[in-house]
Amino acid sequence: MKLLIGIILLCLPTAAFSNVKVITTLPELADLTRRIAADKATVDYIVRGDQNPHFVEVKPSYMMKLKSANIFLTIGMELEMWAPQIVDGSRNSSLDVVDLSRTIQKLEVPSRVDASQGDVHRFGNPHYWLDPRNIRPMAEEIIAALVKVSPQDEPLFRANAEAYLQQLDLKIAEWEKIMKPFAGKKVISFHKSWSYFANWLGLEIAGEVEPKPGIPPSPSHTAEIIQLVRSGGIKAILVEPFYDLSPPDQIARATAAKVLVLPTSIGGVDQAKDYISMMEYNITTLAAALK
């Protein structure tokens, strides 16, 4: 009988013995993890691409997702202020909660934080995944987390990651070439989501539709932005799919600027089916508007 069981176990797929369960906050983290882990992990995420990741209603179903997970991947830097609640509710004492921002070169780290500044993050701007150069350090953190659970699969994880990162590097070079003629151009954003994106491409964010992060635009601030757009000859207003389009549309009607609904997450628009196609959509849409 023992011999028979041993034969059966040897014949079963090895993935059955090395399967890791990973939950991520954002869909792009799930996309990257699937590229690295392939069939060695089951991966799911919490926030849809058309949702604001800052404000997520905590549900028991999210806690259940984490209950049997090995790894929980987060952007960190207080983007997901709701995450600790679902971690606590999962009652999963062995869950490895991983903050992928650990080695990121952080932008807009405030010297002080108080309520008068709006929704300012103490550790800096958390939207670092919109600079594709940051995917490499993020991948390293994901590999390290996977290896803790499945050390025998480290060579596979690293080979998969490098193959994807080489593909991404080619796209980064292509995107930089497309955007090079627009270096120094000014744009308006709705929220401070685009700082890393603009820093990568040499764009200048001249102002935000929000007077302060997380604060709805007032009529007086909207009037100020209209004047700024007119005087600066600004052509593009970048808005995430989950924000109210009324204020940016008002600015566009009063100026020559165009409202561009650009996703910050996979699924934010139909064309954003994975990380590369999301960035491709954003680059091509913005370049067309800046010409």
C-alpha positions in Angstrom: 0.0 0.0 0.0 2.8 2.5 0.9 4.5 1.7 -2.4 1.3 2.3 -4.3 0.8 5.7 -2.5 4.3 6.6 -3.3 3.8 5.9 -7.0 0.6 8.0 -7.1 2.4 10.9 -5.4 5.2 10.8 -7.9 2.8 10.8 -10.8 0.9 13.9 -9.6 1.9 17.3 -11.1 4.6 19.0 -9.0 2.5 22.2 -9.0 0.2 20.5 -6.6 3.0 20.5 -4.0 4.3 24.0 -4.6 1.2 26.0 -5.1 1.2 29.3 -3.4 -1.9 31.4 -2.7 -1.3 35.1 -3.3 -3.8 38.0 -2.8 -2.9 41.4 -4.0 -4.6 44.8 -3.5 -4.4 46.0 -7.1 -4.9 44.1 -10.3 -1.5 45.1 -11.7 0.2 43.4 -8.8 -1.8 40.3 -9.6 -0.7 40.6 -13.2 3.0 40.8 -12.3 2.7 38.0 -9.8 1.2 35.7 -12.4 4.0 36.5 -14.8 6.6 35.5 -12.2 4.9 32.5 -10.5 3.1 31.0 -13.6 1.4 27.8 -12.5 3.2 27.7 -9.1 0.7 30.1 -7.6 -3.0 31.0 -7.6 -3.4 34.8 -7.6 -6.4 37.0 -6.9 -6.9 40.7 -6.2 -9.3 43.0 -4.3 -9.6 46.4 -6.0 -11.1 46.6 -9.4 -9.5 48.9 -12.0 -12.5 51.2 -12.0 -12.3 51.7 -8.2 -10.4 54.3 -6.3 -7.8 52.3 -4.4 -7.7 54.9 -1.6 -11.2 54.3 -0.5 -12.4 50.7 -0.5 -15.4 49.4 1.5 -14.1 46.6 3.7 -16.1 43.4 3.1 -16.1 40.0 4.9 -15.4 38.4 1.5 -12.0 40.2 1.4 -11.2 38.8 4.8 -12.1 35.3 3.6 -9.8 35.7 0.6 -6.9 36.4 3.0 -7.9 33.6 5.4 -6.2 30.9 3.5 -3.6 33.0 1.6 0.1 32.7 2.1 1.0 36.2 0.8 -0.7 39.6 0.7 0.9 42.0 -1.7 0.3 45.8 -1.1 1.5 49.0 -2.7 2.1 50.4 0.7 2.9 54.0 1.6 -0.7 54.3 3.0 -2.4 53.9 -0.3 -4.5 51.1 1.1 -5.4 52.5 4.5 -8.2 49.9 4.6 -5.8 46.9 4.3 -4.9 46.4 8.0 -8.6 45.9 8.8 -9.0 43.0 6.4 -5.7 41.5 7.5 -6.9 41.6 11.1 -10.3 40.2 10.1 -8.8 37.3 8.2 -7.3 35.9 11.5 -4.5 34.4 9.4 -1.5 34.5 11.7 0.8 33.1 9.1 -0.1 35.6 6.4 3.0 37.4 4.9 2.0 41.0 4.3 4.4 42.5 1.8 4.9 46.2 1.2 6.3 46.5 -2.3 7.5 50.1 -1.8 10.4 49.1 0.4 13.2 49.9 -2.1 11.3 52.5 -4.3 12.8 55.9 -4.7 9.9 57.9 -3.2 8.6 61.2 -4.4 6.8 64.0 -2.6 7.7 62.8 1.0 6.2 65.6 3.2 8.2 67.3 5.9 5.1 67.4 8.0 1.5 66.1 7.7 -1.7 67.7 9.2 -5.4 67.7 8.3 -5.1 71.1 6.5 -3.1 69.5 3.7 -5.8 67.1 2.6 -5.2 63.4 2.0 -1.4 63.6 2.1 0.6 60.4 2.6 3.2 60.5 5.3 5.7 58.3 3.4 5.4 60.1 0.0 3.3 59.7 -3.1 2.3 56.0 -3.4 1.5 55.9 -7.1 5.0 54.6 -8.0 3.8 51.7 -10.3 2.9 54.3 -13.0 6.7 54.6 -13.6 7.4 51.3 -15.4 11.0 51.5 -14.3 9.7 50.7 -10.8 8.4 47.3 -11.8 11.8 45.7 -11.5 12.3 46.4 -7.8 8.6 45.4 -7.2 9.3 42.1 -9.0 12.3 41.5 -6.6 10.0 41.9 -3.6 7.5 39.5 -5.1 10.2 36.9 -5.8 11.4 37.1 -2.3 7.9 36.6 -0.9 7.3 33.6 -3.2 10.6 32.0 -2.4 9.8 32.0 1.4 6.8 29.7 0.6 8.3 27.8 -2.3 12.1 27.9 -2.2 12.6 25.1 -4.7 10.9 27.2 -7.4 13.3 30.2 -7.1 15.1 29.5 -10.4 11.7 29.4 -12.2 10.5 32.6 -10.5 13.7 34.5 -11.5 13.7 33.2 -15.1 10.0 34.2 -15.5 10.6 37.6 -14.0 13.6 38.3 -16.2 11.8 37.3 -19.4 8.9 39.7 -18.5 11.2 42.5 -17.5 13.2 42.2 -20.8 9.9 42.5 -22.6 8.9 45.5 -20.5 12.3 47.2 -21.0 11.7 47.1 -24.8 8.4 48.8 -24.3 9.9 51.4 -22.0 12.4 52.3 -24.7 9.6 52.5 -27.2 7.4 54.7 -24.9 10.2 57.0 -24.1 10.9 57.5 -27.8 7.2 58.4 -28.4 7.1 60.9 -25.6 10.6 62.5 -26.1 9.2 65.3 -28.3 6.9 66.4 -25.4 9.5 66.7 -22.7 8.8 69.8 -20.6 5.2 70.0 -21.7 2.7 71.0 -19.0 -0.4 68.9 -18.1 -3.1 69.1 -15.4 -4.1 66.1 -13.3 -7.2 65.5 -11.3 -5.4 63.9 -8.3 -1.7 63.5 -7.5 -1.6 60.1 -9.2 0.7 61.0 -12.1 3.9 62.4 -10.4 6.0 59.3 -11.1 4.7 59.0 -14.6 5.5 62.7 -15.3 8.9 62.4 -13.6 9.8 59.5 -15.8 8.7 61.2 -19.1 9.9 64.7 -18.2 6.4 66.2 -18.1 5.4 69.0 -15.7 2.2 68.8 -13.7 1.2 72.4 -13.5 -1.7 71.9 -11.2 -4.4 69.6 -10.0 -8.2 69.8 -10.3 -8.4 68.9 -6.6 -7.3 72.0 -4.5 -5.7 69.5 -2.1 -5.5 65.7 -2.4 -8.9 64.1 -1.7 -10.7 67.5 -1.5 -13.4 68.1 -4.1 -12.7 71.0 -6.4 -14.4 74.3 -5.4 -15.7 76.9 -8.0 -12.9 79.3 -7.1 -10.2 76.7 -7.5 -11.7 75.6 -10.8 -11.5 79.2 -12.0 -7.9 79.3 -11.0 -7.1 76.1 -13.0 -9.0 77.5 -16.0 -6.7 80.6 -15.9 -3.6 78.4 -15.5 -4.6 76.3 -18.5 -5.2 79.3 -20.7 -2.0 81.1 -19.7 0.1 78.0 -20.0 -1.4 76.7 -23.3 -2.0 73.4 -21.6 -3.5 70.7 -23.8 -4.3 67.8 -21.5 -6.2 67.1 -18.2 -5.5 63.6 -16.9 -8.4 62.0 -15.0 -8.7 58.5 -13.6 -11.9 56.6 -14.6 -13.4 56.7 -11.1 -13.4 60.5 -10.6 -16.3 62.9 -11.4 -15.8 64.3 -14.9 -17.9 67.4 -14.3 -15.1 69.7 -13.0 -12.5 68.7 -15.6 -15.1 68.9 -18.4 -15.9 72.5 -17.2 -12.2 73.4 -17.4 -12.0 71.8 -20.9 -15.1 73.8 -22.2 -13.5 77.0 -21.0 -10.1 76.3 -22.6 -8.5 74.4 -25.4 -7.5 71.5 -23.2 -8.8 68.0 -23.6 -9.9 65.7 -20.8 -8.1 62.3 -21.0 -9.5 59.5 -19.0 -6.4 57.4 -18.3 -6.5 54.3 -16.2 -4.1 53.8 -13.2 -5.1 50.2 -12.9 -5.8 47.2 -15.2 -9.5 47.2 -16.2 -9.9 51.0 -15.7 -10.7 51.1 -19.5 -11.4 48.2 -21.8 -8.0 48.5 -23.5 -6.1 48.0 -20.2 -6.1 44.2 -20.1 -2.7 43.9 -18.4 0.1 46.3 -17.2 1.8 46.7 -20.6 -1.5 47.4 -22.5 -2.5 49.8 -19.8 0.7 51.8 -20.1 0.5 51.5 -23.9 -3.0 53.1 -23.9 -1.9 55.9 -21.6 1.2 56.8 -23.6 -0.5 56.7 -27.0 -3.6 58.6 -25.8 -1.5 61.3 -24.1 0.9 61.6 -27.1 -2.0 62.1 -29.5 -3.4 64.9 -27.3 -0.1 66.7 -26.9 0.7 66.8 -30.7 
